Amino acid sequence: MGKYFGTDGYRGEANVDLTADDAFRVGKFLAYYFSEGGKKECRIVIGKDTRRSSYMFEYALSAGITAAGADAYLMHVTTTPSVSFIARVEDFSCGVMISASHNPFYDNGLKVINGNGEKVSDDFIEEIEAYLDGKTEEIPLAKGEKIGRTVDFFAGRNRYIGYLISLATHSFKGRKVALDCANGSASSVAKAVFDALGADTHVLSNTPNGYNINENCGSTHIEVLQDYVRNSDCEIGFAYDGDADRCLAVDSEGNLVDGDMILYLCGKNLKKKGQLQGNTIVTTVMSNFGLYKILEAEGISYEKTKVGDRYVYENMAENNYDLGGEQSGHIIFMRHATTGDGILTSIKLMEVLLEEKKSLKDCLSDYRKFPQVLENVRVTDKALAENNPAVQSAVKKVEEKLGDTGRILLRASGTEPLIRVMVEAEKEELCREYAEEVIAVMKKEGLVLS
């Protein structure tokens, strides 16, 4: 991770950690970098989520891009995976998604995507951060006919919608499906896709107002969708996050189906059809023991990466695997996308149910999830908290108590000032007990913000 760019872009509170001036400078750098100093044509596609500040950043970013001599194509409110898709298939130099994903409305971020639809490299991040810190020469402004232009590009979002529809091999006619759009990016895409596929679509949290993105809705507040499905005749529900690059599901009884379970069902289905490349699913260290147990029983191999769909993608690309993801719902289907895509994931899971001719609950009847507790601890300094000797000693003691019956993981968030303490054990009470032991030490060491 860099000084400004974490695991998922440049993120922070709008006009506090990330300002319009910052966005302008990022735009200038992107135009200059991808045009090789003005030597070749540069087109940059931009998408945004529904936060109030996204408009400000869209205009500031576009101003920087055009001031440095490149063209900015505006998809307006759309999803992160749609920007990735369009950057790749429409031959753009790069793309930028303006979003802070699952964060509250007052945060925002800039996710930079290269021309292959991938998140940018660490080398690129080093270069752009050196520029932002004034360590490299100032980028000159374009003059005369060299000044760039902005182009409305709603057509890009429509092409992405058409692409998603084309991937379905079954009709969803007669299927009652609930979609929680988190008052975010999915609001502009999800219903159109499911309606086109014939579903009886019930939509929640689909009226963004600039402030209500992720507010008591979406994948971070799955209980809203659970209650709705439980009290309706919908057979399944899908919840997206603010920029719709992840998806969680609930069955007809309102039971949560997380990313691990989705990986299992889709992986098992792909293997059955002889389409699971390398017979391997790529996971992160946050995946549940239950996933690994059942994959072993199914004869499916797995790999573990650091947390972040970027790392999952890198492993998949390097080893030619075609399925991977995170427990949080970032699922990558490499044959169709280069990033997590919540709406694509919901289509793929619907296809599994249709092919198996079973309900979601019945498809997961043999899945046993190990109890897991995840505590987000707000700290003064993530590095100090992670490396504190007393904290490390407390973690080691818990590891010794758990042995091979569970695990503990201490991890710094890539986007927020948080340390995540995750414990898995055979009983939930033990998970909570061991997590609290470590958190108590963090508090005693003065590492926790009150």
Number of C-alpha atoms within 10 A of each C-alpha: 13 14 11 18 22 16 18 21 26 25 25 21 17 21 16 10 14 19 19 18 14 18 25 21 23 24 26 25 23 25 31 25 18 21 18 12 14 17 9 10 15 23 27 27 30 31 31 30 32 29 28 19 24 26 17 16 26 24 17 20 27 30 23 26 32 25 24 28 28 31 22 30 21 24 23 24 25 29 34 31 26 29 26 31 26 23 26 21 13 12 14 21 23 27 31 28 30 33 31 29 28 23 21 16 25 17 22 30 29 27 26 26 27 19 24 19 25 22 25 18 12 11 8 11 20 16 14 21 18 14 17 16 10 10 11 12 8 12 16 13 15 17 11 7 7 14 15 24 16 18 13 13 16 15 11 24 23 16 14 22 19 14 16 19 18 11 12 15 12 14 15 21 13 10 18 18 21 28 27 31 33 32 30 37 30 31 28 23 21 25 22 16 22 25 15 14 21 15 18 17 22 18 18 19 23 20 16 20 12 17 16 19 31 25 18 15 25 30 27 19 17 23 17 19 28 23 14 19 26 19 12 14 13 20 19 26 29 30 31 36 32 32 33 32 27 33 29 29 30 25 21 22 19 24 20 19 20 19 26 27 24 26 27 21 19 23 25 21 19 17 17 10 9 10 14 19 16 15 18 22 25 24 31 21 16 21 19 23 20 17 23 19 14 16 19 12 10 13 12 18 14 17 15 18 19 13 22 20 28 23 19 27 29 15 18 25 13 8 13 14 20 24 26 30 32 27 24 20 28 28 32 29 21 17 9 14 20 23 27 28 26 28 28 27 26 25 21 19 20 22 19 23 18 17 11 13 11 12 17 24 20 13 15 16 9 9 17 14 17 18 19 22 19 17 17 16 22 17 22 16 15 21 13 12 25 18 10 15 12 15 24 16 13 18 22 14 14 20 18 10 12 19 10 9 12 21 20 23 15 19 20 20 18 19 19 15 17 21 24 19 21 20 28 26 22 14 12 14 13 18 23 19 13 25 25 15 15 23 22 15 19 21 16 12 14 13 21 20 12 9
